[in-house]
Amino acid sequence: MSSKPMVFVAMPFGKKKDRNGCVIDFDAIYERGIKPAVAPEIFDCIRADEERGGGIIHQAMFERLLLAEIAIVDVTIDNPNVYYELGVRHAARPRSTIIVRAGDGPLPFDINLMRTLSYPLEGGSLTDAGAATLQATIAAKLADARHEGVARDSPLFALIPEFPGIDLPHAVTESFRDRARAVNGVRDRLDRARRSRSVEQIEAVEADVDVSGPSNAEIFVDVLLAYRDLEAWDHMVRLGEQNPAILRASVTVREQYALALNRRNRDDDRQRALVVLEEIVGKKGDSPETCGLIGRIYKDRYRAAVEEARKSGAAPGRQARADLAQACNWYRRGFMADPRDYYPGVNLATLLTFQNTDESLAELRTILPAVSFAVARLGGLQSQDYWQVATVMELAVNGNDFATAERALTQLLGLEVPPMALNSMADQLQTIRSAEPAAIDGARLDEFIADLRAAAGVTSRTTSDAPAS
């Protein structure tokens, strides 16, 4: 059995905004700056993924904070989970808590006097030079932290010399270590499954691990999200229904379950998804995520009705118009819940174009500047993120601003974007074109669609061939 010291990394998960609205990819910081510094032949490195736990408060986080000989805590943004973990760590262990952060801006008062290690970002991204700096800094601190004589860094232990801390029995610590290593092993297997696009490999993980047990809630969510990444909707629905206790305990899990129901769209799946999501809204209130998921269900119902009408040569009926109105309503609610989140806003803008009435176009003129600002504050046209640039283009098209749309297209084609993404963007513009809005220059829009198709290596489609998006 391995006796290597454990390094526990507490930091945000995924892409998060800092206090200035800049998007930071913390996964990239971990993979390129932190993890390479933790030599695997010397240490076991385990990261805290709160969001992967689906909001479920479970004992694993406490186990690892109490057990790990060394903790690395990233306080770049005001993340309550990370600050809570830092407090638990300082109450449990006298030394070897390494605090890192991007830049050198002010910290919250309670930790402002604590020693932190800074690393540089450029536009929210970790450059090669920044990654090398972060690796070297952490590696040096890890070398010091292995020695028991290192100074105490917990303010609680420094203030109270006789503070006992927490001394776990040997049998307990070994049990904690075994469980932590098992979780890491599962995540490594799921990462390989994602890279190889293998649902069978995820099934094998699920067969080997009891994901229904309460102590394995975090593995349950890992498996659920792995199925989602491979669009294995049947598996997601089955997994959620086999584990009702976890489903009830987590808003995130219920949202993902509803997403899978909508995308699977079998029998009454969409109605069931609406029940789940509307219950969340009833208890938690509006949020961009939940309202956006409800809006997507109504949008999918609308586009299905439009496609059915097209096949029969008829105009979309009253139910299609009602679904479109509901989609607008829910995306509107999602955007108003947090106008910094552009996703529900851009969907609202495009659906208002689909409605193509005097009232909807008047609202479109009102909403476009707000959504454009939400995107611009994250980088907008200067961003290297595909979704941000694509959103700028879609908003510009809806506003008949082809000068901005041209700049966005140029930026988009300069990014490393998979052909599928370019073709998806062309499909979205094709859908706008199919609504024949009088306020948009159709000929210019046709040119943009053709350019995206050509860049994606796809033969041009007619308007009627393009799926609504």
C-alpha positions as CSV (number, residue, x, y, z in Angstrom):
1,M,0.0,0.0,0.0
2,S,1.3,3.5,-0.9
3,S,2.6,5.6,1.9
4,K,3.2,8.7,-0.2
5,P,2.0,12.0,1.4
6,M,-1.2,13.3,0.0
7,V,-1.6,16.8,-1.6
8,F,-5.2,18.0,-1.6
9,V,-6.0,20.9,-4.0
10,A,-8.9,23.1,-3.2
11,M,-9.8,25.4,-6.1
12,P,-12.8,26.4,-8.3
13,F,-13.8,23.9,-11.0
14,G,-14.3,24.8,-14.7
15,K,-14.5,28.3,-16.0
16,K,-15.4,31.0,-13.5
17,K,-15.5,34.8,-13.6
18,D,-13.3,37.0,-11.4
19,R,-14.6,40.2,-9.7
20,N,-13.9,42.1,-12.9
21,G,-15.9,39.7,-15.1
22,C,-12.8,38.1,-16.7
23,V,-13.3,34.3,-17.3
24,I,-10.6,32.1,-15.9
25,D,-10.2,28.5,-16.8
26,F,-9.3,26.8,-13.5
27,D,-9.1,23.4,-15.0
28,A,-6.3,24.6,-17.3
29,I,-4.5,26.1,-14.3
30,Y,-4.7,22.8,-12.5
31,E,-3.7,20.7,-15.4
32,R,-0.9,23.0,-16.6
33,G,0.3,24.7,-13.5
34,I,-0.5,22.8,-10.4
35,K,-0.7,19.1,-11.2
36,P,2.7,18.9,-13.0
37,A,4.4,20.4,-10.0
38,V,3.2,17.6,-7.7
39,A,5.6,14.8,-8.6
40,P,3.6,11.6,-8.8
41,E,6.5,9.5,-7.6
42,I,6.6,11.4,-4.4
43,F,3.0,12.6,-3.7
44,D,-0.6,11.5,-4.3
45,C,-2.5,14.5,-5.7
46,I,-6.2,14.8,-5.3
47,R,-8.3,17.8,-6.3
48,A,-11.6,19.0,-4.7
49,D,-14.3,19.2,-7.4
50,E,-17.2,20.7,-5.6
51,E,-19.3,21.2,-8.7
52,R,-18.7,17.6,-9.8
53,G,-20.3,16.7,-6.5
54,G,-23.5,18.3,-7.8
55,G,-23.9,20.5,-4.7
56,I,-24.1,17.4,-2.4
57,I,-22.4,18.0,0.9
58,H,-20.5,14.7,1.6
59,Q,-17.9,13.5,3.9
60,A,-15.1,13.1,1.3
61,M,-14.1,16.8,1.4
62,F,-13.7,16.7,5.2
63,E,-11.8,13.5,5.0
64,R,-9.3,14.9,2.6
65,L,-8.8,18.2,4.3
66,L,-8.1,16.4,7.6
67,L,-6.0,13.7,6.1
68,A,-3.8,15.4,3.5
69,E,-0.3,16.3,4.7
70,I,-0.2,19.2,2.3
71,A,-3.0,21.4,0.9
72,I,-2.9,23.8,-2.0
73,V,-5.7,26.4,-1.9
74,D,-6.4,28.8,-4.8
75,V,-8.1,32.0,-3.6
76,T,-8.1,33.9,-7.0
77,I,-11.8,34.5,-6.9
78,D,-14.3,34.9,-4.0
79,N,-15.4,31.3,-4.1
80,P,-17.3,30.4,-0.8
81,N,-16.5,26.7,-1.2
82,V,-12.8,27.3,-1.3
83,Y,-12.8,29.7,1.6
84,Y,-14.8,27.3,3.7
85,E,-12.3,24.5,2.9
86,L,-9.4,26.9,3.8
87,G,-11.0,27.5,7.2
88,V,-11.6,23.8,7.9
89,R,-8.0,23.1,6.9
90,H,-6.5,25.8,9.2
91,A,-8.6,24.4,12.1
92,A,-7.3,20.9,11.5
93,R,-3.7,21.2,10.5
94,P,-1.0,23.5,11.8
95,R,1.2,23.6,8.7
96,S,1.7,22.9,5.0
97,T,-1.2,24.9,3.6
98,I,0.0,26.6,0.5
99,I,-2.3,29.5,-0.6
100,V,-2.0,30.6,-4.3
101,R,-3.8,33.2,-6.4
102,A,-3.6,34.9,-9.8
103,G,-2.3,38.5,-9.8
104,D,-1.7,40.7,-6.7
105,G,-5.0,42.4,-6.2
106,P,-6.6,42.9,-2.8
107,L,-7.8,39.9,-0.8
108,P,-10.7,39.7,1.6
109,F,-9.9,41.2,5.0
110,D,-9.9,37.8,6.8
111,I,-7.1,36.4,4.7
112,N,-5.4,39.6,3.6
113,L,-2.4,39.1,6.0
114,M,-1.8,35.5,5.1
115,R,1.2,34.7,2.9
116,T,0.1,33.8,-0.7
117,L,2.0,32.8,-3.8
118,S,1.0,34.8,-6.9
119,Y,1.0,33.5,-10.5
120,P,0.4,35.6,-13.7
121,L,-2.5,35.4,-16.1
122,E,-3.0,37.2,-19.4
123,G,-6.6,37.9,-20.2
124,G,-7.7,35.1,-17.8
125,S,-5.4,32.5,-19.4
126,L,-2.3,30.8,-18.1
127,T,0.6,31.3,-20.6
128,D,3.4,28.8,-21.0
129,A,5.7,31.2,-19.0
130,G,3.0,31.6,-16.3
131,A,2.6,27.8,-16.1
132,A,6.3,27.3,-15.7
133,T,6.4,30.0,-12.9
134,L,3.5,28.4,-11.0
135,Q,5.1,24.9,-11.3
136,A,8.4,26.1,-10.0
137,T,6.9,28.0,-7.1
138,I,4.7,25.1,-6.0
139,A,7.5,22.6,-6.4
140,A,9.7,24.6,-4.1
141,K,7.0,24.9,-1.5
142,L,6.3,21.2,-1.6
143,A,9.9,20.4,-1.0
144,D,9.9,22.6,2.1
145,A,6.5,21.2,3.2
146,R,7.8,17.6,3.5
147,H,9.8,18.6,6.5
148,E,8.1,18.4,9.9
149,G,10.1,21.4,11.0
150,V,8.4,23.8,8.6
151,A,6.8,26.8,10.4
152,R,3.1,26.8,11.3
153,D,1.0,28.6,8.7
154,S,-2.4,28.2,10.4
155,P,-3.3,31.4,12.2
156,L,-5.4,29.4,14.7
157,F,-2.4,27.2,15.7
158,A,-0.1,30.3,15.8
159,L,-2.5,32.1,18.1
160,I,-3.1,29.2,20.5
161,P,0.2,27.2,20.9
162,E,-1.5,24.3,22.7
163,F,-4.4,24.0,20.2
164,P,-4.8,20.2,19.7
165,G,-6.0,20.1,16.1
166,I,-7.3,16.8,14.9
167,D,-5.4,13.6,15.4
168,L,-7.0,10.7,13.4
169,P,-6.4,7.1,14.3
170,H,-4.3,5.2,11.9
171,A,-7.1,2.9,10.8
172,V,-9.3,5.9,9.9
173,T,-6.5,7.6,8.0
174,E,-5.9,4.5,5.9
175,S,-9.6,4.2,5.2
176,F,-9.7,7.8,4.0
177,R,-6.6,7.3,1.8
178,D,-8.0,4.2,0.2
179,R,-11.3,6.0,-0.7
180,A,-9.5,9.1,-2.0
181,R,-7.3,7.0,-4.2
182,A,-10.3,5.0,-5.5
183,V,-12.0,8.2,-6.5
184,N,-8.9,9.5,-8.3
185,G,-8.7,6.1,-10.2
186,V,-12.3,6.3,-11.2
187,R,-11.8,9.9,-12.6
188,D,-8.8,8.8,-14.5
189,R,-10.8,6.0,-16.1
190,L,-13.7,8.4,-17.0
191,D,-11.3,10.9,-18.5
192,R,-9.9,8.1,-20.8
193,A,-13.4,7.1,-21.7
194,R,-14.2,10.7,-22.7
195,R,-11.1,11.0,-24.8
196,S,-11.9,7.7,-26.6
197,R,-15.6,8.5,-26.9
198,S,-16.4,5.2,-25.4
199,V,-19.7,4.7,-23.6
200,E,-18.7,1.1,-23.0
201,Q,-15.8,2.2,-20.8
202,I,-18.1,4.4,-18.7
203,E,-20.5,1.4,-18.4
204,A,-17.5,-0.6,-17.1
205,V,-16.7,2.0,-14.5
206,E,-20.4,2.0,-13.4
207,A,-20.4,-1.8,-13.2
208,D,-17.2,-1.8,-11.0
209,V,-18.3,0.9,-8.6
210,D,-21.4,1.1,-6.4
211,V,-22.5,4.6,-7.6
212,S,-25.8,4.3,-5.7
213,G,-24.2,4.3,-2.2
214,P,-24.4,7.6,-0.2
215,S,-20.6,7.6,0.2
216,N,-20.1,7.5,-3.6
217,A,-22.3,10.6,-4.4
218,E,-19.3,12.3,-6.1
219,I,-18.5,9.3,-8.2
220,F,-22.2,9.1,-9.2
221,V,-22.0,12.7,-10.5
222,D,-18.7,12.0,-12.3
223,V,-20.3,9.0,-14.1
224,L,-23.5,11.1,-14.9
225,L,-21.5,13.9,-16.5
226,A,-19.3,11.5,-18.4
227,Y,-22.4,10.1,-20.0
228,R,-23.6,13.6,-20.7
229,D,-20.3,14.5,-22.5
230,L,-20.9,11.5,-24.8
231,E,-24.6,12.4,-25.2
232,A,-25.6,9.0,-23.8
233,W,-29.1,10.3,-22.7
234,D,-30.6,6.9,-22.0
235,H,-27.8,6.2,-19.5
236,M,-28.3,9.5,-17.8
237,V,-32.0,9.0,-17.4
238,R,-31.5,5.5,-16.1
239,L,-28.8,6.5,-13.7
240,G,-31.0,9.3,-12.2
241,E,-34.0,7.1,-11.8
242,Q,-32.0,4.3,-10.1
243,N,-30.7,6.8,-7.5
244,P,-33.7,8.8,-6.3
245,A,-32.0,9.9,-3.0
246,I,-29.1,11.6,-4.8
247,L,-31.6,13.0,-7.4
248,R,-33.6,14.6,-4.6
249,A,-30.5,15.9,-2.8
250,S,-28.9,17.9,-5.6
251,V,-30.3,20.7,-7.8
252,T,-27.4,20.2,-10.2
253,V,-28.2,16.5,-10.6
254,R,-31.9,17.2,-11.2
255,E,-31.1,19.8,-13.8
256,Q,-28.8,17.3,-15.6
257,Y,-31.5,14.6,-15.4
258,A,-34.1,17.0,-17.0
259,L,-31.6,18.0,-19.7
260,A,-31.2,14.3,-20.5
261,L,-35.0,13.8,-20.7
262,N,-35.4,16.7,-23.1
263,R,-32.6,15.5,-25.3
264,R,-33.8,11.9,-25.4
265,N,-37.4,13.1,-26.1
266,R,-39.2,9.8,-25.8
267,D,-42.9,9.5,-25.0
268,D,-43.6,12.1,-22.2
269,D,-39.9,12.9,-21.5
270,R,-40.2,16.6,-22.1
271,Q,-43.2,17.0,-19.9
272,R,-41.4,15.1,-17.2
273,A,-38.4,17.4,-17.6
274,L,-40.6,20.5,-17.2
275,V,-42.1,19.1,-14.0
276,V,-38.6,18.6,-12.5
277,L,-37.3,22.1,-13.6
278,E,-40.5,24.0,-12.6
279,E,-40.3,22.4,-9.1
280,I,-36.7,23.8,-8.8
281,V,-37.8,27.2,-9.8
282,G,-40.7,27.0,-7.4
283,K,-38.3,26.3,-4.5
284,K,-35.1,28.1,-5.5
285,G,-36.4,30.9,-7.7
286,D,-35.3,31.9,-11.2
287,S,-31.7,31.2,-12.3
288,P,-30.0,31.4,-15.8
289,E,-29.3,27.7,-15.7
290,T,-32.7,26.4,-14.7
291,C,-34.7,28.9,-16.8
292,G,-32.4,28.3,-19.7
293,L,-33.1,24.6,-19.6
294,I,-36.9,25.2,-19.5
295,G,-36.5,27.7,-22.4
296,R,-34.6,25.0,-24.4
297,I,-37.4,22.5,-23.9
298,Y,-40.0,24.9,-25.3
299,K,-37.6,25.9,-28.1
300,D,-37.1,22.3,-29.0
301,R,-40.9,21.7,-29.0
302,Y,-41.3,24.8,-31.3
303,R,-38.7,23.7,-33.8
304,A,-40.2,20.1,-33.9
305,A,-43.6,21.7,-34.7
306,V,-42.0,23.9,-37.4
307,E,-40.3,20.9,-39.0
308,E,-43.5,18.8,-39.0
309,A,-45.4,21.7,-40.6
310,R,-42.7,22.1,-43.2
311,K,-43.0,18.4,-44.2
312,S,-46.7,18.7,-44.6
313,G,-46.5,22.0,-46.5
314,A,-48.6,23.8,-43.8
315,A,-47.8,26.8,-41.7
316,P,-46.9,26.3,-38.0
317,G,-50.0,26.2,-35.9
318,R,-51.2,27.8,-32.7
319,Q,-49.3,25.4,-30.4
320,A,-46.0,26.2,-32.2
321,R,-46.6,29.9,-31.6
322,A,-47.4,29.2,-27.9
323,D,-44.2,27.1,-27.5
324,L,-42.2,29.9,-29.1
325,A,-43.8,32.5,-26.7
326,Q,-43.0,30.2,-23.7
327,A,-39.4,29.8,-24.8
328,C,-39.0,33.6,-25.0
329,N,-40.6,33.9,-21.6
330,W,-38.2,31.5,-19.9
331,Y,-35.1,32.8,-21.6
332,R,-36.2,36.3,-20.6
333,R,-36.6,35.2,-17.0
334,G,-33.2,33.5,-17.1
335,F,-31.5,36.6,-18.4
336,M,-33.2,38.9,-16.0
337,A,-32.2,36.7,-13.1
338,D,-28.6,37.5,-13.9
339,P,-27.9,39.8,-16.8
340,R,-24.2,39.0,-16.6
341,D,-25.0,35.5,-18.1
342,Y,-25.3,36.0,-21.8
343,Y,-26.5,32.5,-22.7
344,P,-30.3,33.0,-22.0
345,G,-30.0,36.5,-23.5
346,V,-28.7,35.5,-26.9
347,N,-31.3,32.8,-27.1
348,L,-34.0,35.3,-26.3
349,A,-32.7,37.6,-29.0
350,T,-32.8,35.0,-31.7
351,L,-36.3,33.8,-30.7
352,L,-37.6,37.3,-30.8
353,T,-36.3,37.4,-34.4
354,F,-38.2,34.2,-35.1
355,Q,-41.4,35.8,-33.7
356,N,-40.8,38.7,-36.2
357,T,-43.6,40.9,-34.9
358,D,-43.5,44.6,-34.2
359,E,-43.6,43.9,-30.5
360,S,-40.9,41.3,-30.5
361,L,-38.6,43.4,-32.7
362,A,-39.1,46.4,-30.4
363,E,-38.0,44.2,-27.5
364,L,-35.1,42.9,-29.6
365,R,-33.8,46.4,-30.0
366,T,-33.9,46.8,-26.2
367,I,-32.3,43.5,-25.3
368,L,-29.4,43.5,-27.8
369,P,-27.3,46.2,-26.1
370,A,-27.7,44.4,-22.7
371,V,-26.7,41.0,-24.0
372,S,-23.9,42.5,-26.1
373,F,-22.5,44.2,-23.0
374,A,-22.7,40.9,-21.1
375,V,-20.5,39.3,-23.7
376,A,-18.2,42.2,-24.2
377,R,-17.3,42.3,-20.5
378,L,-16.0,38.8,-20.8
379,G,-13.8,39.6,-23.9
380,G,-16.3,39.6,-26.7
381,L,-14.5,40.0,-30.1
382,Q,-11.1,39.9,-28.4
383,S,-11.9,36.6,-26.7
384,Q,-10.3,33.3,-27.7
385,D,-13.4,31.4,-26.6
386,Y,-15.5,30.1,-29.5
387,W,-18.8,30.5,-27.8
388,Q,-18.2,34.2,-26.9
389,V,-17.2,35.1,-30.5
390,A,-20.1,33.0,-32.0
391,T,-22.5,34.8,-29.7
392,V,-21.2,38.2,-30.8
393,M,-21.8,37.1,-34.4
394,E,-25.3,35.9,-33.7
395,L,-26.2,39.1,-31.8
396,A,-24.8,41.2,-34.7
397,V,-26.9,39.3,-37.2
398,N,-30.0,39.7,-35.2
399,G,-29.3,43.4,-35.1
400,N,-28.5,43.6,-38.8
401,D,-25.0,44.9,-37.9
402,F,-23.0,43.1,-40.5
403,A,-19.9,45.2,-39.9
404,T,-19.6,43.6,-36.4
405,A,-20.7,40.3,-37.7
406,E,-17.8,40.4,-40.3
407,R,-15.3,41.1,-37.6
408,A,-16.7,38.2,-35.5
409,L,-16.5,35.9,-38.5
410,T,-12.9,36.8,-39.1
411,Q,-12.0,36.2,-35.4
412,L,-14.0,32.9,-35.4
413,L,-12.2,31.5,-38.5
414,G,-8.8,32.4,-36.8
415,L,-9.5,30.2,-33.8
416,E,-8.9,26.5,-33.7
417,V,-12.5,25.5,-34.0
418,P,-13.7,22.0,-35.0
419,P,-15.6,21.9,-38.3
420,M,-18.7,20.6,-36.5
421,A,-18.8,23.9,-34.5
422,L,-18.6,26.0,-37.6
423,N,-21.3,24.0,-39.2
424,S,-23.5,24.3,-36.1
425,M,-23.1,28.1,-36.3
426,A,-24.1,28.0,-39.9
427,D,-27.2,26.0,-39.0
428,Q,-28.1,28.6,-36.4
429,L,-27.8,31.4,-38.9
430,Q,-29.7,29.3,-41.5
431,T,-32.5,29.0,-38.9
432,I,-32.6,32.8,-38.5
433,R,-32.6,33.1,-42.3
434,S,-35.6,30.7,-42.6
435,A,-37.7,33.1,-40.4
436,E,-37.3,35.7,-43.2
437,P,-37.1,38.7,-40.8
438,A,-37.6,41.9,-42.8
439,A,-35.1,43.7,-40.6
440,I,-32.2,41.5,-41.6
441,D,-30.3,41.7,-44.9
442,G,-31.0,38.2,-46.2
443,A,-28.4,38.4,-49.0
444,R,-25.6,39.3,-46.6
445,L,-26.7,36.5,-44.2
446,D,-26.6,34.0,-47.1
447,E,-22.9,35.0,-47.6
448,F,-22.0,34.4,-44.0
449,I,-23.7,31.0,-44.0
450,A,-21.8,30.0,-47.2
451,D,-18.5,31.2,-45.7
452,L,-19.1,29.1,-42.6
453,R,-20.1,26.1,-44.6
454,A,-17.0,26.4,-46.8
455,A,-14.7,26.7,-43.7
456,A,-16.3,23.6,-42.2
457,G,-15.9,21.8,-45.5
458,V,-19.6,21.2,-45.9
459,T,-21.6,21.5,-49.1
460,S,-24.2,24.3,-48.9
461,R,-27.7,23.4,-47.7
462,T,-30.9,25.0,-48.7
463,T,-32.9,26.8,-46.0
464,S,-35.4,24.0,-45.8
465,D,-32.7,21.4,-45.2
466,A,-31.2,23.2,-42.1
467,P,-32.3,22.1,-38.7
468,A,-33.5,24.7,-36.3
469,S,-31.1,25.3,-33.5
